[in-house]
Amino acid sequence: MVRLVPVYLYLITLLFLAGCDGGLEPPPPEPDPVGVILGTVTYSGEWPPQNELRELLFVPLKFYPSDFTEVLSEFLKGNLKSSERLQFYVESDTFIVSELENGLYVYNIIANQYGPQPLADWRPLGVYDENDGLIFIEGDTVQISIHVDFDNLPPFPPE
């Protein structure tokens, strides 16, 4: 029996070491529940007349809209975030959208209010197309660039 004590101690030590996964090391941190998009927009072509430039914003969407009413519905529910107003008649501008909830943003546009109806007169001027147009937020800051070609505007709804 005395000879078995070292064998038992050896086995207990092996079991203890095999079951150890880092001891009291804390688990990896969870990502922040929100992230940020920092962007640059560049423009080419002839800008529309001033009366068609009421608002100009970057808007990230988690869905492909089939018509404007879907976007309007999400806006009215408070589910849409956008940048601050972008400058008109410039070669480029920068924007930021903060506190975006984590997830995949699939349709990311420079949106233009072109007429007097603030809940209806909107169109995309440029669509983010790098990385297949996808932006994935996971509690981080994502930097993007987007181009607006006034001579070749994207279709709406998206194809």
N, C-alpha and C positions, 0 to 999 in steps of 0.2 A: 504494500500500500504506500509506503514511503517513497518507493521508486516512481510511483505514478504521479506524485505531486508535481515534479518538474514538467511532466507531459501535460497535465491539466493546466498549469500556469502558461505553458507555451500555447496551447489551444485557445485559452481565454484571451491571451494577448493578440493572437491572430484574428480572432473574431472581433475584438475591439477595433483593431486597425482596419479591418475590412469594412466595418460599418461606419467609420469616420468619414464624413464628407466635407471637412473644413472646420469642424469644431464649432466655435461660437461666432464664426464669420457671418455677418449679416447677409440677407438675401440681396440680389442685385436690385437697384432702385427701379421703381416703376417709372415709365416716361411721364412727363408732365401731361395733364389732360388737354392742354392746348399748345398750339404752335404759331408760327409767324411765317408769312410769305413776304419776302423783300424782292422787289422787282424793278426792272428797267424797261421802259417802252421806247421804241424808236418809231419814227414816222417817215413815210415817203409818199410822193404824189401830192396832188393839190388838195389842201384842206377844204372842207365844205364851208359855205358861207356862215357868217356869225349867227344868223337866225336858226341854223341847224345844230348849233353847239350850245345847248342849254346845260348839259351835264356830261362829264367824261370821267369814268371810274373803271377800276379793275375789279371784277367780280368773279370769285371762285365758286363753282357749283359742284355739288356731289351727284348731279344727275344731268342727263342730256334732255333738255326741254323739247317737247314736241310742239309747243306754242308758247306765246308770251304769258298766257294765263297761269301756267305752272310756275313760272318765275315770280309773277306777281303774288300768287298764293303764298309762296315761301317767304317773300318779302313781308307780306302783311302778318304772317305768323311770327315774324322776328327771327327766322331761321337763316337769313342771308347776312353775310358780312361783306363789306366792300372797302376799297381804299378811300382816302379823301379825294376830293376833286382834283383831277389832273389838269395841267396847264394846256391852253389852246395855242396853236400857231408856234410851236417849238419843234426842234429837231428830235429831242428826247426828253424824258422825264423819269423820275423815280417814284415808287409807291411802296406802301407797306400796309398789310392787313394783319392785325394782331388778334390774339385770342381766338384763333380758329380751332374748333374742336378737332381732335385727331380723326384721321380717316383719309379716304381717297377722294380727291377732287378731279372730276373727269372732264369738265367743260369750263375752261378758265378764259375769260374774255375781257377785252376793253369794251365797255358798254357806253353807248352814246344816247342821251335823250335828245332827239332831233326835233321834236315838236312841242307844242304847248301843254299836252296832256301828260302830267308826270307819272300817271299810272298806266299809260298805254304806249307812248311814243318812244320806244327804245329799240335799239338794234346793236348787234355786235359790229365793231370796226376791225377787230383783230382777235385771233384765237391762239392761245398758247399751243405750240405744236411740238416742242421738244419732248423727248421721253414719251412719245405717242400721245402727247397732250395731257398726261397724267401727273398730278402732284400728290405725293403721299406725305401727310403730316403725322408725325409721331412725337409730339412734344418738343419739336426742334424748330430751327429756322431754315427755310428753304429759299434759295436765291434763284430767280428765273429772269429770263428776258423774253420779250414779246414784241412782235413787229406789226405795225398797222400800215397797210398799203392802201391808200385812199383810192387808187385806180383799180383795185382788185379786192373788194370787200367780200367777207365770207357769207355764205348763205345762212338764212335763218328760217325755219329751224335747221339745226345741223344735219348733215346728210350721213 
